[in-house]
């Protein structure tokens, strides 16, 4: 399960030619509010992500994100306020206050500010913090919505994102030889919520959503170590917590996540009192895991078709898994 991509070649001289450069200029100003010259080393300034669902730039200890076009402003404000709430302070990396003179949006896209945290090292998969991630998810799922906010919190977006991925495949890759297989697998996923659970959920958990919290106050609380925290609030909300376990479950079912790693992750979640599963985990995980498999495969077909490239090995595995799912209908 790939973590956050490494920083791209830095660009410390934003020139206003486009949204990315305007975001970099905003990060520069926020990192140096008094106007002092920037002396940040080149490796501390650059683009962390530039995708349809968000653009993220780093400048020193600061990260600035332009969220996806079309982001619902009110839902975004509620999610951001939740991330800043003390009740989830040990789970989610809290946002930073925006500069007084900074815009709240760029080209209609909400902009947020965060402390930079080192991500999971993609070159050291054996050190991936599966147990820590499981405990964070369990704590999030066990945390009651802050008083007075439950009726304002939006739904977490995991089920919606699976459906959107299928629609994207239908638009961009309808004639791909594997599209029918993915659609057959999608038809095994029941419509509508499969549970009455309405708990706090992250909505898009994978290892790329983990960073170290290096703020001094976070280190004090853990005896000097920088604890892991969850990032990315775009899909945060109320829903079935089984969806937060769905991606590692899907990778395990596809043979991409070793059984011992899955066992460690699921065991740590259960030991931490996570409410997403019971004594028979797959009774709750089966449908979300199948939906995440379909989502991954659908996006692979869409992106490979647009990029005019063949599917890679992992994408082929997810297509093969969809073929297996298609033979297992739910009642």
MOCOR-V164859 format. One record per pair of residues at least 12 apart in sequence whose C-alpha atoms are under 10 Angstrom apart, sorted by the first residue. I is the first residue (numbers start at 1). J is the second residue. If there is no record, write none. Layout:
I:J / I:J
This chain:
1:122 / 1:125 / 1:128 / 1:206 / 1:207 / 1:208 / 1:247 / 1:248 / 1:251 / 1:256 / 1:257 / 1:314 / 2:120 / 2:121 / 2:122 / 2:125 / 2:206 / 2:207 / 2:208 / 3:119 / 3:120 / 3:121 / 3:122 / 3:123 / 3:125 / 3:128 / 3:206 / 3:207 / 3:208 / 3:209 / 3:210 / 3:211 / 4:48 / 4:49 / 4:118 / 4:119 / 4:120 / 4:121 / 4:122 / 4:206 / 4:207 / 4:208 / 4:209 / 4:210 / 4:211 / 5:48 / 5:49 / 5:119 / 5:120 / 5:121 / 5:122 / 5:208 / 6:47 / 6:48 / 6:49 / 6:119 / 6:120 / 6:121 / 6:122 / 7:43 / 7:44 / 7:45 / 7:46 / 7:47 / 7:48 / 7:49 / 7:56 / 7:57 / 7:58 / 8:43 / 8:45 / 8:46 / 8:47 / 8:48 / 8:49 / 8:50 / 8:57 / 9:42 / 9:43 / 9:45 / 9:46 / 9:47 / 9:48 / 10:41 / 10:42 / 10:43 / 10:44 / 10:45 / 10:46 / 10:47 / 10:48 / 10:57 / 10:58 / 10:59 / 11:24 / 11:42 / 11:43 / 11:44 / 11:45 / 11:46 / 11:47 / 11:57 / 11:59 / 12:24 / 12:25 / 12:28 / 12:38 / 12:40 / 12:41 / 12:42 / 12:43 / 12:44 / 12:45 / 12:46 / 12:47 / 12:58 / 12:59 / 13:25 / 13:28 / 13:45 / 14:26 / 14:27 / 14:28 / 18:107 / 19:55 / 19:66 / 19:106 / 19:107 / 19:109 / 20:47 / 20:50 / 20:55 / 20:56 / 20:57 / 20:66 / 20:106 / 21:47 / 21:57 / 22:106 / 22:107 / 23:47 / 23:55 / 23:56 / 23:57 / 23:58 / 23:64 / 23:65 / 23:66 / 23:105 / 23:106 / 23:111 / 24:45 / 24:46 / 24:47 / 24:56 / 24:57 / 24:58 / 24:59 / 24:63 / 24:64 / 24:65 / 25:57 / 25:59 / 26:57 / 26:59 / 26:64 / 26:99 / 26:102 / 26:103 / 26:106 / 26:111 / 27:45 / 27:56 / 27:57 / 27:58 / 27:59 / 27:60 / 27:62 / 27:63 / 27:64 / 27:65 / 27:99 / 27:102 / 27:113 / 28:45 / 28:57 / 28:58 / 28:59 / 28:60 / 28:62 / 28:63 / 28:64 / 29:59 / 29:99 / 29:101 / 29:102 / 30:59 / 30:62 / 30:63 / 30:64 / 30:98 / 30:99 / 30:100 / 30:101 / 30:102 / 30:113 / 31:58 / 31:59 / 31:60 / 31:61 / 31:62 / 31:63 / 31:64 / 31:99 / 32:59 / 32:60 / 33:99 / 33:100 / 33:101 / 38:59 / 38:60 / 39:60 / 40:59 / 40:60 / 40:61 / 41:59 / 41:60 / 42:59 / 42:60 / 43:58 / 43:59 / 43:60 / 44:58 / 44:59 / 44:60 / 44:61 / 44:62 / 44:116 / 45:57 / 45:58 / 45:59 / 45:60 / 45:61 / 45:62 / 45:63 / 46:58 / 46:59 / 46:60 / 46:63 / 47:59 / 47:63 / 47:64 / 48:63 / 48:64 / 48:65 / 49:65 / 50:65 / 50:66 / 51:67 / 51:68 / 52:67 / 52:68 / 52:69 / 53:66 / 53:67 / 53:68 / 53:69 / 53:70 / 53:71 / 53:234 / 54:66 / 54:67 / 54:68 / 54:69 / 54:109 / 54:110 / 54:111 / 54:232 / 54:234 / 55:67 / 55:68 / 55:109 / 55:111 / 56:111 / 56:112 / 56:113 / 57:113 / 57:116 / 58:113 / 58:114 / 58:115 / 58:116 / 59:115 / 59:116 / 60:115 / 60:116 / 61:114 / 61:115 / 61:116 / 61:117 / 61:214 / 61:215 / 62:96 / 62:113 / 62:114 / 62:115 / 62:116 / 62:117 / 63:95 / 63:96 / 63:112 / 63:113 / 63:114 / 63:115 / 63:116 / 63:117 / 64:95 / 64:96 / 64:98 / 64:111 / 64:112 / 64:113 / 64:114 / 64:115 / 64:116 / 65:109 / 65:110 / 65:111 / 65:112 / 65:113 / 65:114 / 65:232 / 66:104 / 66:105 / 66:106 / 66:107 / 66:108 / 66:109 / 66:110 / 66:111 / 66:112 / 66:113 / 67:105 / 67:106 / 67:108 / 67:109 / 67:110 / 67:111 / 67:112 / 67:232 / 67:233 / 67:234 / 68:108 / 68:109 / 68:110 / 68:111 / 68:234 / 69:106 / 69:107 / 69:108 / 69:109 / 69:110 / 70:108 / 70:109 / 70:110 / 71:108 / 71:109 / 71:110 / 71:234 / 72:109 / 72:110 / 72:234 / 73:108 / 73:109 / 73:110 / 74:152 / 74:153 / 74:154 / 75:152 / 75:153 / 75:154 / 75:155 / 75:234 / 75:235 / 75:236 / 75:237 / 76:110 / 76:153 / 76:154 / 76:233 / 76:234 / 76:235 / 76:236 / 77:110 / 77:153 / 78:149 / 78:152 / 78:153 / 78:154 / 78:233 / 78:236 / 78:237 / 79:152 / 79:153 / 79:154 / 79:156 / 79:232 / 79:233 / 79:234 / 79:235 / 79:236 / 79:237 / 80:94 / 80:95 / 80:112 / 80:232 / 80:233 / 80:234 / 80:236 / 81:94 / 81:95 / 81:149 / 81:233 / 82:94 / 82:95 / 82:145 / 82:146 / 82:149 / 82:153 / 82:233 / 82:236 / 82:237 / 83:95 / 83:230 / 83:231 / 83:232 / 83:233 / 83:236 / 84:96 / 84:97 / 85:146 / 86:146 / 87:140 / 87:143 / 87:144 / 87:145 / 87:146 / 87:147 / 88:136 / 88:139 / 88:140 / 88:143 / 88:144 / 88:145 / 88:146 / 88:200 / 89:140 / 89:218 / 89:229 / 90:136 / 90:139 / 90:140 / 90:213 / 90:218 / 90:221 / 90:227 / 90:228 / 90:229 / 90:230 / 91:133 / 91:135 / 91:136 / 91:137 / 91:138 / 91:139 / 91:140 / 91:143 / 91:227 / 91:228 / 91:229 / 91:230 / 91:231 / 92:136 / 92:137 / 92:140 / 92:202 / 92:209 / 92:210 / 92:211 / 92:213 / 92:228 / 92:229 / 92:230 / 92:231 / 92:232 / 92:233 / 93:114 / 93:115 / 93:116 / 93:117 / 93:210 / 93:211 / 93:212 / 93:213 / 93:215 / 93:218 / 93:228 / 93:229 / 93:230 / 93:231 / 93:232 / 93:233 / 94:113 / 94:114 / 94:115 / 94:213 / 94:229 / 94:230 / 94:231 / 94:233 / 95:112 / 95:113 / 95:114 / 95:115 / 95:231 / 95:233 / 96:112 / 96:113 / 96:114 / 96:115 / 97:112 / 97:113 / 97:114 / 98:111 / 98:112 / 98:113 / 98:114 / 99:113 / 114:231 / 115:212 / 115:213 / 115:214 / 115:215 / 116:211 / 116:212 / 116:213 / 116:214 / 116:215 / 117:210 / 117:211 / 117:212 / 117:213 / 117:214 / 117:215 / 117:226 / 117:227 / 117:228 / 117:229 / 117:231 / 118:210 / 118:211 / 118:212 / 118:213 / 118:214 / 118:226 / 118:228 / 119:207 / 119:208 / 119:209 / 119:210 / 119:211 / 119:212 / 119:213 / 119:228 / 119:229 / 120:207 / 120:208 / 120:209 / 120:210 / 120:211 / 120:212 / 120:228 / 121:207 / 121:208 / 121:211 / 122:207 / 122:208 / 126:261 / 128:207 / 128:210 / 128:261 / 129:207 / 129:210 / 129:228 / 129:265 / 130:206 / 130:207 / 130:248 / 130:261 / 130:262 / 130:263 / 130:264 / 130:265 / 130:266 / 130:268 / 130:269 / 131:261 / 131:262 / 131:263 / 131:264 / 131:265 / 131:266 / 131:267 / 131:268 / 131:269 / 131:272 / 132:210 / 132:227 / 132:228 / 132:229 / 132:265 / 132:268 / 132:269 / 133:205 / 133:206 / 133:207 / 133:209 / 133:210 / 133:228 / 133:229 / 133:230 / 133:265 / 133:268 / 133:269 / 134:244 / 134:245 / 134:264 / 134:265 / 134:266 / 134:267 / 134:268 / 134:269 / 134:270 / 134:271 / 134:272 / 134:274 / 135:265 / 135:266 / 135:267 / 135:268 / 135:269 / 135:270 / 135:271 / 135:272 / 135:273 / 135:274 / 136:210 / 136:228 / 136:229 / 136:230 / 136:268 / 136:269 / 136:272 / 136:274 / 137:200 / 137:201 / 137:202 / 137:205 / 137:229 / 137:230 / 137:241 / 137:244 / 137:245 / 137:269 / 137:272 / 137:274 / 137:275 / 137:276 / 138:201 / 138:241 / 138:244 / 138:268 / 138:269 / 138:270 / 138:271 / 138:272 / 138:273 / 138:274 / 138:275 / 138:276 / 139:200 / 139:269 / 139:272 / 139:273 / 139:274 / 139:275 / 140:199 / 140:200 / 140:201 / 140:202 / 140:230 / 140:241 / 140:274 / 141:198 / 141:199 / 141:200 / 141:201 / 141:202 / 141:238 / 141:239 / 141:240 / 141:241 / 141:242 / 141:244 / 141:273 / 141:274 / 141:275 / 141:276 / 142:199 / 142:200 / 142:201 / 142:241 / 142:272 / 142:273 / 142:274 / 142:275 / 142:276 / 143:199 / 143:200 / 143:201 / 144:199 / 144:200 / 145:198 / 145:199 / 145:200 / 145:237 / 145:238 / 150:198 / 150:199 / 150:200 / 150:237 / 150:238 / 151:238 / 152:237 / 152:238 / 153:200 / 153:236 / 153:237 / 153:238 / 154:235 / 154:236 / 154:237 / 154:238 / 154:239 / 155:198 / 155:199 / 155:200 / 155:201 / 155:203 / 155:235 / 155:236 / 155:237 / 155:238 / 155:239 / 155:240 / 156:198 / 156:199 / 156:200 / 156:201 / 156:202 / 156:203 / 156:204 / 156:233 / 156:234 / 156:235 / 156:236 / 156:237 / 156:238 / 156:239 / 156:240 / 156:241 / 156:243 / 156:244 / 157:201 / 157:202 / 157:203 / 157:204 / 157:234 / 157:235 / 157:236 / 157:237 / 157:238 / 157:239 / 157:243 / 158:201 / 158:202 / 158:203 / 158:204 / 158:205 / 158:235 / 158:236 / 158:237 / 158:239 / 158:240 / 158:243 / 158:244 / 158:246 / 158:288 / 158:291 / 158:292 / 158:295 / 159:191 / 159:192 / 159:193 / 159:203 / 159:204 / 159:239 / 159:240 / 159:243 / 159:288 / 159:291 / 159:292 / 159:295 / 160:203 / 160:235 / 161:203 / 161:204 / 161:235 / 161:291 / 161:292 / 161:295 / 162:186 / 162:288 / 162:290 / 162:291 / 162:292 / 162:293 / 162:294 / 162:295 / 162:296 / 162:298 / 162:299 / 163:186 / 163:191 / 163:291 / 163:292 / 163:294 / 163:295 / 163:298 / 164:295 / 164:298 / 164:299 / 165:292 / 165:294 / 165:295 / 165:296 / 165:297 / 165:298 / 165:299 / 165:300 / 165:301 / 165:302 / 166:179 / 166:182 / 166:183 / 166:186 / 166:291 / 166:294 / 166:295 / 166:296 / 166:297 / 166:298 / 166:299 / 166:301 / 166:302 / 167:295 / 167:298 / 167:299 / 167:302 / 168:295 / 168:298 / 168:299 / 168:301 / 168:302 / 168:303 / 169:182 / 169:183 / 169:295 / 169:297 / 169:298 / 169:299 / 169:300 / 169:301 / 169:302 / 169:303 / 169:305 / 170:183 / 170:298 / 170:301 / 170:302 / 171:302 / 172:299 / 172:301 / 172:302 / 172:303 / 172:304 / 172:305 / 172:306 / 173:298 / 173:299 / 173:300 / 173:301 / 173:302 / 173:303 / 173:304 / 173:305 / 173:306 / 174:301 / 174:302 / 174:305 / 175:305 / 176:301 / 176:302 / 176:304 / 176:305 / 177:301 / 178:297 / 178:298 / 178:301 / 178:316 / 178:319 / 178:320 / 178:322 / 178:323 / 179:297 / 179:298 / 179:301 / 179:302 / 179:319 / 180:322 / 180:323 / 181:294 / 181:297 / 181:298 / 181:319 / 181:320 / 181:321 / 181:322 / 181:323 / 181:324 / 181:325 / 181:326 / 182:293 / 182:294 / 182:295 / 182:296 / 182:297 / 182:298 / 182:301 / 182:318 / 182:319 / 182:320 / 182:321 / 182:322 / 182:323 / 182:325 / 182:326 / 183:294 / 183:297 / 183:298 / 183:322 / 183:323 / 183:326 / 184:294 / 184:322 / 184:323 / 184:325 / 184:326 / 184:327 / 184:329 / 185:290 / 185:291 / 185:293 / 185:294 / 185:319 / 185:321 / 185:322 / 185:323 / 185:324 / 185:325 / 185:326 / 185:327 / 185:328 / 185:329 / 186:290 / 186:291 / 186:292 / 186:293 / 186:294 / 186:295 / 186:298 / 186:322 / 186:325 / 186:326 / 186:329 / 187:291 / 187:294 / 187:325 / 187:326 / 187:329 / 187:330 / 188:287 / 188:290 / 188:291 / 188:325 / 188:326 / 188:327 / 188:328 / 188:329 / 188:330 / 188:331 / 189:286 / 189:287 / 189:288 / 189:289 / 189:290 / 189:291 / 189:294 / 189:325 / 189:326 / 189:329 / 189:330 / 189:331 / 190:287 / 190:288 / 190:291 / 190:329 / 190:330 / 190:331 / 193:239 / 193:240 / 194:240 / 194:284 / 194:287 / 194:288 / 195:239 / 195:240 / 195:241 / 195:242 / 195:284 / 196:239 / 196:240 / 197:238 / 197:239 / 197:240 / 197:241 / 197:242 / 197:275 / 197:276 / 198:237 / 198:238 / 198:239 / 198:240 / 198:241 / 199:237 / 199:238 / 199:239 / 199:240 / 199:241 / 199:275 / 199:276 / 200:236 / 200:237 / 200:238 / 200:239 / 200:240 / 200:241 / 201:233 / 201:235 / 201:236 / 201:237 / 201:238 / 201:239 / 201:240 / 201:241 / 201:242 / 201:243 / 201:244 / 202:230 / 202:231 / 202:232 / 202:233 / 202:234 / 202:235 / 202:236 / 202:237 / 202:238 / 202:239 / 202:241 / 202:243 / 202:244 / 203:232 / 203:233 / 203:234 / 203:235 / 203:236 / 203:237 / 203:238 / 203:239 / 203:240 / 203:241 / 203:242 / 203:243 / 203:244 / 203:245 / 203:246 / 204:231 / 204:232 / 204:233 / 204:234 / 204:235 / 204:236 / 204:243 / 204:244 / 204:245 / 204:246 / 204:247 / 205:230 / 205:231 / 205:232 / 205:235 / 205:243 / 205:244 / 205:245 / 205:246 / 205:247 / 205:248 / 206:230 / 206:244 / 206:245 / 206:246 / 206:247 / 206:248 / 207:230 / 207:247 / 207:248 / 208:230 / 208:231 / 208:232 / 209:228 / 209:229 / 209:230 / 209:231 / 209:232 / 209:233 / 210:227 / 210:228 / 210:229 / 210:230 / 210:231 / 210:232 / 211:226 / 211:227 / 211:228 / 211:229 / 211:230 / 211:231 / 212:225 / 212:226 / 212:227 / 212:228 / 212:229 / 212:230 / 212:231 / 213:225 / 213:226 / 213:227 / 213:228 / 213:229 / 213:230 / 214:226 / 214:227 / 214:228 / 215:227 / 240:275 / 240:276 / 240:284 / 240:288 / 241:274 / 241:275 / 241:276 / 241:277 / 241:284 / 241:285 / 241:288 / 242:274 / 242:275 / 242:276 / 242:277 / 242:281 / 242:282 / 242:284 / 242:285 / 242:286 / 242:287 / 242:288 / 242:289 / 243:276 / 243:284 / 243:285 / 243:286 / 243:287 / 243:288 / 243:289 / 243:291 / 243:292 / 244:276 / 244:285 / 244:288 / 244:289 / 245:265 / 245:266 / 245:269 / 245:276 / 245:277 / 245:284 / 245:285 / 245:288 / 245:289 / 245:292 / 246:284 / 246:285 / 246:286 / 246:287 / 246:288 / 246:289 / 246:290 / 246:291 / 246:292 / 246:293 / 247:285 / 247:288 / 247:289 / 247:290 / 247:291 / 247:292 / 247:293 / 247:295 / 247:296 / 248:261 / 248:262 / 248:265 / 248:266 / 248:289 / 248:292 / 249:262 / 249:265 / 249:266 / 249:282 / 249:285 / 249:286 / 249:288 / 249:289 / 249:290 / 249:292 / 249:293 / 250:285 / 250:286 / 250:287 / 250:288 / 250:289 / 250:290 / 250:291 / 250:292 / 250:293 / 250:294 / 250:296 / 250:318 / 250:321 / 251:289 / 251:292 / 251:293 / 251:314 / 251:317 / 251:318 / 251:321 / 252:289 / 253:286 / 253:289 / 253:290 / 253:293 / 253:318 / 253:321 / 254:289 / 254:293 / 254:314 / 254:317 / 254:318 / 254:319 / 254:320 / 254:321 / 254:322 / 254:324 / 255:317 / 255:318 / 255:321 / 256:314 / 256:317 / 256:318 / 266:281 / 287:330 / 290:321 / 290:322 / 290:325 / 290:326 / 291:322 / 292:318 / 293:317 / 293:318 / 293:319 / 293:321 / 293:322 / 293:325 / 294:318 / 294:319 / 294:321 / 294:322 / 294:325 / 295:318 / 296:314 / 296:315 / 296:318 / 296:319 / 296:322 / 297:311 / 297:314 / 297:315 / 297:316 / 297:317 / 297:318 / 297:319 / 297:320 / 297:321 / 297:322 / 298:315 / 298:318 / 298:319 / 298:322 / 299:315 / 300:312 / 300:314 / 300:315 / 300:316 / 300:318 / 300:319 / 301:315 / 301:316 / 301:319
